[in-house]
Amino acid sequence: MGGFDEKITILEDYSYGKAAKKTSKYRFLRELPFYTSARRFEKDGRFKVYFKYVAAQLYMLFFGPVKSDIFKYKFGHYNNDENVEQK
């Protein structure tokens, strides 16, 4: 598979899944619950986040994985405790 491409800036998990599909057969465990944080939706707004995801999907469809910061999608930029200053 070539490993996990750390240069991809958004939908990196989707790209990883596509690469895995090319090398072997796998399936999803649909019976297990999937937990995720709503923090990004709460901070950035649902419409803005959904728009970025749709735009990134279209970009991937025509140009391949997104390896630039055109969608301004950041990782780990939300503080869990709003009362604590970030340095």
C-alpha positions in Angstrom: 0.0 0.0 0.0 2.9 2.3 0.5 1.9 3.4 4.0 -0.1 6.4 5.2 0.5 9.5 3.2 1.0 12.3 5.7 1.0 15.0 3.0 -2.8 14.6 2.4 -4.5 17.5 4.2 -8.2 16.4 4.2 -10.0 13.0 3.7 -6.8 11.2 4.4 -8.7 8.2 5.8 -10.7 7.9 2.6 -7.5 7.9 0.5 -6.1 5.2 2.8 -9.2 3.1 2.4 -9.0 3.4 -1.4 -5.3 2.3 -1.3 -6.2 -0.7 0.9 -9.0 -1.7 -1.5 -6.5 -1.9 -4.3 -4.2 -4.3 -2.5 -6.5 -6.7 -0.7 -10.1 -7.5 0.2 -11.5 -6.1 3.4 -14.9 -5.2 4.8 -16.3 -2.9 7.4 -17.7 -4.1 10.7 -21.1 -2.6 10.5 -22.2 -4.0 13.9 -19.8 -1.9 15.9 -20.6 1.6 17.0 -18.6 4.5 15.6 -17.8 7.4 17.9 -16.7 10.8 16.7 -16.5 14.3 18.1 -18.9 17.0 17.1 -16.5 19.7 18.2 -15.5 20.7 14.6 -19.2 21.1 13.6 -19.9 23.1 16.8 -16.9 25.4 16.3 -16.9 25.9 12.5 -20.6 25.4 11.8 -22.2 22.4 10.1 -22.6 24.1 6.7 -19.0 25.2 6.5 -17.7 21.7 7.4 -20.1 19.9 5.1 -19.1 22.3 2.3 -15.4 21.5 2.8 -16.1 17.7 2.7 -18.1 17.9 -0.5 -15.6 20.3 -2.1 -12.7 18.0 -1.1 -14.6 14.9 -2.5 -15.1 16.7 -5.8 -11.4 17.8 -5.9 -10.4 14.2 -5.2 -12.6 12.9 -8.0 -10.9 15.2 -10.6 -7.4 15.7 -9.3 -6.6 13.0 -6.7 -5.8 13.4 -3.0 -5.7 17.0 -1.6 -2.1 17.7 -0.6 -2.3 21.5 -0.3 -4.1 23.7 2.2 -6.7 25.0 -0.2 -9.6 24.0 2.1 -8.0 25.4 5.3 -8.7 22.1 7.2 -6.7 22.0 10.4 -6.1 19.1 12.8 -6.0 19.5 16.6 -6.7 23.2 16.7 -9.6 23.0 19.1 -8.8 23.2 22.8 -10.9 20.8 25.0 -11.1 23.3 27.8 -12.2 26.8 26.5 -11.0 28.4 29.8 -7.4 27.3 29.2 -5.2 29.6 27.0 -3.5 27.9 24.1 0.2 28.7 23.7 
